[in-house]
Amino acid sequence: MTQQYLIGELSVRLERLQGAARDAAMGDVETLRRQVETRPVAGLAAAMIMALALADRLCWDSLARGDLVAFTSQAEISADLRLFGVCARLLEDD
């Protein structure tokens, strides 16, 4: 996979996560997305870990509010992020 492809694919997944985020977390996702798009490719693995941590936080927040619709959407995006990370070799497959 080319470096630009990896950046673009992670950016698209972060855009989906941003759309599923509530007001306070939208800025966090947007900031991470901007970093992915503007920083060197060497930082993608760290950005992937941050994205998964952020997605996890969003899921827990949704569960705490009892918002199962948001949780379901965020969990799907989180699973897709992880799968992409493993396939792109940005994460280890545990």
SEKEFI-829027 format. One record per residue: residue in three letters; z, y, x of N, C-alpha, C in turn. Coordinates in steps of 0.001 Angstrom, whole numbers, always signed. Each point is the difference from the previous one (the first is absolute). Example, Ala and Ser with C-alpha at 12.3 -4.5 7.8 and 13.67 -1.06 7.14 Angstrom:
2
+------+---------+---------+---------+---------+---------+---------+---------+---------+---------+
| type |     npz |     npy |     npx |    capz |    capy |    capx |     cpz |     cpy |     cpx |
+------+---------+---------+---------+---------+---------+---------+---------+---------+---------+
|  ala |   +7800 |   -5690 |  +13190 |      +0 |   +1190 |    -890 |      +0 |   +1200 |    +900 |
|  ser |    -720 |   +1050 |    -350 |     +60 |   +1190 |    +820 |    +730 |   +1090 |    -770 |
+------+---------+---------+---------+---------+---------+---------+---------+---------+---------+
This chain:
94
+------+---------+---------+---------+---------+---------+---------+---------+---------+---------+
| type |     npz |     npy |     npx |    capz |    capy |    capx |     cpz |     cpy |     cpx |
+------+---------+---------+---------+---------+---------+---------+---------+---------+---------+
|  met |      +0 |   -1176 |    +844 |      +0 |   +1176 |    -844 |      +0 |   +1241 |    +891 |
|  thr |    -750 |    +987 |    -404 |     -34 |   +1225 |    +780 |   +1249 |    +827 |    -270 |
|  gln |    +299 |    +877 |    +913 |   +1179 |    +847 |    -138 |    -104 |    +903 |   -1223 |
|  gln |   -1168 |    +549 |    -237 |    -175 |    +885 |   -1154 |    +161 |    -767 |   -1312 |
|  tyr |    -449 |   -1235 |     -20 |    +170 |    -844 |   -1182 |   +1482 |    -215 |    -287 |
|  leu |    +775 |    -321 |   +1027 |   +1435 |    -219 |    -168 |    +695 |   +1256 |    -523 |
|  ile |    -350 |   +1126 |    +580 |    +580 |   +1272 |    -449 |    -360 |    +255 |   -1460 |
|  gly |   -1264 |    -175 |    -338 |    -452 |    +242 |   -1373 |    +645 |    -931 |   -1003 |
|  glu |     +95 |   -1269 |    +341 |    +602 |    -963 |    -924 |   +1484 |    +268 |    -213 |
|  leu |    +717 |    +329 |   +1054 |   +1411 |    +319 |    -156 |    +163 |   +1289 |    -803 |
|  ser |    -859 |    +954 |    +229 |     +43 |   +1256 |    -747 |    -229 |    -229 |   -1497 |
|  val |    -952 |    -850 |    -337 |    -273 |    -304 |   -1411 |   +1215 |    -649 |    -652 |
|  arg |    +646 |    -913 |    +709 |   +1186 |    -660 |    -550 |   +1148 |    +988 |    -167 |
|  leu |    +137 |    +921 |    +930 |   +1030 |   +1032 |    -127 |    -308 |    +947 |   -1163 |
|  glu |   -1273 |    +262 |    -221 |    -387 |    +833 |   -1144 |    +410 |    -684 |   -1305 |
|  arg |    -203 |   -1306 |     -92 |    +424 |    -752 |   -1184 |   +1516 |     +51 |    -152 |
|  leu |    +721 |    -130 |   +1106 |   +1457 |     +67 |     -50 |    +453 |   +1387 |    -432 |
|  gln |    -669 |   +1019 |    +485 |    +338 |   +1369 |    -381 |    -181 |    +198 |   -1499 |
|  gly |   -1046 |    -590 |    -555 |    -230 |    +108 |   -1441 |   +1050 |    -711 |    -826 |
|  ala |    +668 |    -984 |    +603 |   +1029 |    -760 |    -712 |   +1407 |    +534 |    +273 |
|  ala |     +98 |   +1043 |    +836 |   +1310 |    +544 |    +384 |    +467 |   +1055 |    -996 |
|  arg |   +1294 |    +178 |     -43 |    +583 |   +1078 |    -789 |     -30 |   +1275 |    +831 |
|  asp |    +357 |   +1102 |    -624 |    -119 |   +1320 |    +618 |    +575 |    +103 |   +1409 |
|  ala |   +1239 |    -422 |    +204 |    +654 |    +180 |   +1296 |    -690 |    -787 |   +1104 |
|  ala |    -452 |   -1194 |    -294 |    -603 |    -850 |   +1031 |   -1474 |    +301 |    +245 |
|  met |    -633 |    +720 |    -914 |   -1424 |    +297 |    +176 |    -261 |    +731 |   +1311 |
|  gly |    +885 |    +929 |    +333 |    -152 |    +755 |   +1237 |    +147 |    -875 |   +1235 |
|  asp |    +923 |    -969 |     -74 |    +190 |    -918 |   +1128 |   -1259 |    -832 |    +233 |
|  val |    -583 |    -489 |   -1079 |   -1209 |    -815 |    +123 |   -1154 |    +861 |    +499 |
|  glu |    -104 |   +1207 |    -518 |   -1079 |    +897 |    +433 |    +116 |    +319 |   +1491 |
|  thr |   +1219 |    +244 |    +464 |    +218 |    +282 |   +1415 |    -400 |   -1188 |    +868 |
|  leu |    +412 |   -1197 |    -406 |    -362 |   -1196 |    +758 |   -1509 |    -203 |      +5 |
|  arg |    -616 |    +222 |   -1128 |   -1461 |    -152 |     -91 |    -710 |    +969 |    +940 |
|  arg |    +461 |   +1228 |     +35 |    -597 |   +1008 |    +880 |    +172 |    -414 |   +1469 |
|  gln |   +1166 |    -551 |    +328 |    +234 |    -466 |   +1366 |    -964 |   -1132 |    +364 |
|  val |    -195 |    -925 |    -924 |    -920 |   -1121 |    +248 |   -1402 |    +519 |    +272 |
|  glu |    -409 |   +1001 |    -736 |   -1363 |    +520 |    +111 |    -219 |    +872 |   +1232 |
|  thr |   +1071 |    +516 |    +590 |    -183 |    +958 |   +1090 |    +553 |    -456 |   +1343 |
|  arg |    +784 |   -1042 |     +15 |    +590 |    -461 |   +1260 |    -802 |   -1146 |    +587 |
|  pro |    +248 |    -288 |   +1277 |    -733 |   -1095 |    +662 |    +245 |   -1348 |    -677 |
|  val |    -965 |    -859 |    +110 |     +49 |   -1335 |    -588 |   +1198 |    -793 |    +524 |
|  ala |    +454 |    +296 |   +1193 |   +1135 |    -728 |    +580 |   +1253 |     +97 |    -863 |
|  gly |     +78 |   +1004 |    -849 |   +1162 |    +177 |    -864 |    -110 |    -687 |   -1349 |
|  leu |   -1088 |    -731 |    -229 |    -197 |    -615 |   -1324 |   +1041 |   -1067 |    -332 |
|  ala |    +416 |    -785 |    +970 |    +996 |   -1039 |    -277 |   +1314 |    +641 |    -446 |
|  ala |    +415 |   +1056 |    +672 |   +1220 |    +707 |    -392 |    -164 |    +633 |   -1377 |
|  ala |   -1167 |    +557 |    -274 |    -257 |    +594 |   -1309 |     +28 |   -1064 |   -1095 |
|  met |    -497 |   -1184 |    +309 |     +24 |   -1094 |    -968 |   +1439 |    -377 |    -346 |
|  ile |    +845 |     -82 |   +1005 |   +1408 |    -326 |    -234 |    +661 |   +1086 |    -845 |
|  met |    -308 |   +1265 |    +287 |    +549 |   +1102 |    -802 |    -515 |     -63 |   -1431 |
|  ala |   -1273 |    -331 |    -171 |    -580 |     -95 |   -1342 |    +685 |   -1095 |    -807 |
|  leu |    +256 |   -1134 |    +624 |    +680 |   -1085 |    -711 |   +1430 |    +370 |    -343 |
|  ala |    +685 |    +686 |    +893 |   +1366 |    +447 |    -288 |      +5 |   +1005 |   -1149 |
|  leu |    -980 |    +879 |      -7 |    -114 |    +980 |   -1072 |    -321 |    -677 |   -1333 |
|  ala |    -906 |    -950 |     +22 |    -336 |    -744 |   -1222 |   +1209 |    -763 |    -517 |
|  asp |    +772 |    -578 |    +906 |   +1220 |    -707 |    -384 |    +977 |    +947 |    -682 |
|  arg |    +170 |   +1182 |    +580 |    +892 |   +1010 |    -592 |    -465 |    +398 |   -1398 |
|  leu |   -1306 |    +183 |    -150 |    -539 |    +358 |   -1313 |    +286 |   -1095 |   -1027 |
|  cys |    -193 |   -1249 |    +409 |    +264 |   -1122 |    -910 |   +1461 |     -24 |    -433 |
|  trp |    +903 |    +154 |    +952 |   +1421 |     -15 |    -335 |    +369 |   +1177 |    -900 |
|  asp |    -561 |   +1161 |    +254 |    +256 |   +1166 |    -861 |    -481 |    -255 |   -1425 |
|  ser |   -1159 |    -596 |    -132 |    -538 |    -301 |   -1322 |    +881 |   -1008 |    -730 |
|  leu |    +459 |   -1014 |    +715 |    +898 |    -985 |    -612 |   +1308 |    +646 |    -428 |
|  ala |    +525 |    +888 |    +818 |   +1253 |    +682 |    -326 |    -141 |    +856 |   -1263 |
|  arg |   -1182 |    +555 |    -199 |    -264 |    +805 |   -1206 |    -384 |    -873 |   -1187 |
|  gly |    -250 |   -1270 |    +246 |    -443 |    -891 |   -1070 |   -1458 |    +199 |    -368 |
|  asp |    -786 |    +556 |    +911 |   -1417 |    +269 |    -243 |    -823 |   -1183 |    +507 |
|  leu |    -158 |   -1002 |    -853 |    -690 |   -1221 |    +408 |   -1498 |    +200 |    +185 |
|  val |    -582 |    +935 |    -716 |   -1427 |    +278 |    +163 |    -262 |    +547 |   +1405 |
|  ala |    +809 |    +987 |    +420 |    -155 |    +561 |   +1344 |    +302 |   -1061 |   +1048 |
|  phe |   +1055 |    -783 |    -221 |    +354 |   -1046 |    +957 |   -1145 |    -990 |    +193 |
|  thr |    -604 |    -440 |   -1091 |   -1092 |    -969 |     +87 |   -1159 |    +559 |    +810 |
|  ser |    -360 |   +1240 |    -264 |   -1090 |    +639 |    +737 |    +345 |    +137 |   +1479 |
|  gln |   +1201 |    +448 |    +289 |    +421 |    +189 |   +1387 |    +105 |   -1331 |    +739 |
|  ala |    +460 |   -1037 |    -690 |    +103 |   -1323 |    +633 |   -1386 |    -551 |    +349 |
|  glu |    -968 |    +207 |    -878 |   -1378 |    -428 |    +281 |    -553 |    +727 |   +1224 |
|  ile |    +229 |   +1298 |     +56 |    -484 |    +798 |   +1127 |    +702 |    -433 |   +1279 |
|  ser |   +1285 |    -248 |     -81 |    +774 |    -454 |   +1150 |    -524 |   -1335 |    +531 |
|  ala |    -280 |    -929 |    -907 |    -535 |   -1307 |    +402 |   -1362 |    +166 |    +674 |
|  asp |    -824 |    +883 |    -545 |   -1311 |    +257 |    +590 |    +135 |    +638 |   +1379 |
|  leu |    +942 |    +929 |    +146 |    +251 |    +619 |   +1298 |    +376 |   -1054 |   +1039 |
|  arg |    +913 |    -878 |    -378 |    +452 |   -1031 |    +926 |   -1144 |    -943 |    +383 |
|  leu |    -758 |    -424 |    -991 |   -1120 |    -901 |    +272 |   -1006 |    +663 |    +940 |
|  phe |    -309 |   +1255 |    -266 |    -908 |    +729 |    +881 |    +579 |     +87 |   +1407 |
|  gly |   +1281 |    +310 |    +115 |    +642 |     +99 |   +1297 |     -85 |   -1293 |    +792 |
|  val |    +208 |   -1117 |    -681 |     -81 |   -1307 |    +673 |   -1440 |    -284 |    +409 |
|  cys |    -940 |    +197 |    -921 |   -1409 |    -290 |    +298 |    -548 |    +907 |   +1106 |
|  ala |    +476 |   +1236 |     +42 |    -457 |    +943 |   +1024 |    +788 |    -156 |   +1304 |
|  arg |    +920 |    -936 |      +7 |    +852 |    -275 |   +1164 |    +856 |   +1197 |    +393 |
|  leu |    +396 |    +759 |   -1028 |    +944 |   +1082 |    +196 |   +1423 |    -479 |    -234 |
|  leu |    +121 |   -1158 |    -664 |   +1286 |    -635 |    -287 |    -104 |   -1470 |    +361 |
|  glu |   +1132 |    -592 |    +285 |     +34 |   -1439 |    +223 |    +184 |    -690 |   -1344 |
|  asp |    -581 |   -1171 |    -132 |    +133 |    -793 |   -1220 |   +1237 |    -872 |    +137 |
|  asp |   +1019 |    +327 |    -769 |   +1256 |    -763 |     +76 |      -2 |   -1143 |    -971 |
+------+---------+---------+---------+---------+---------+---------+---------+---------+---------+
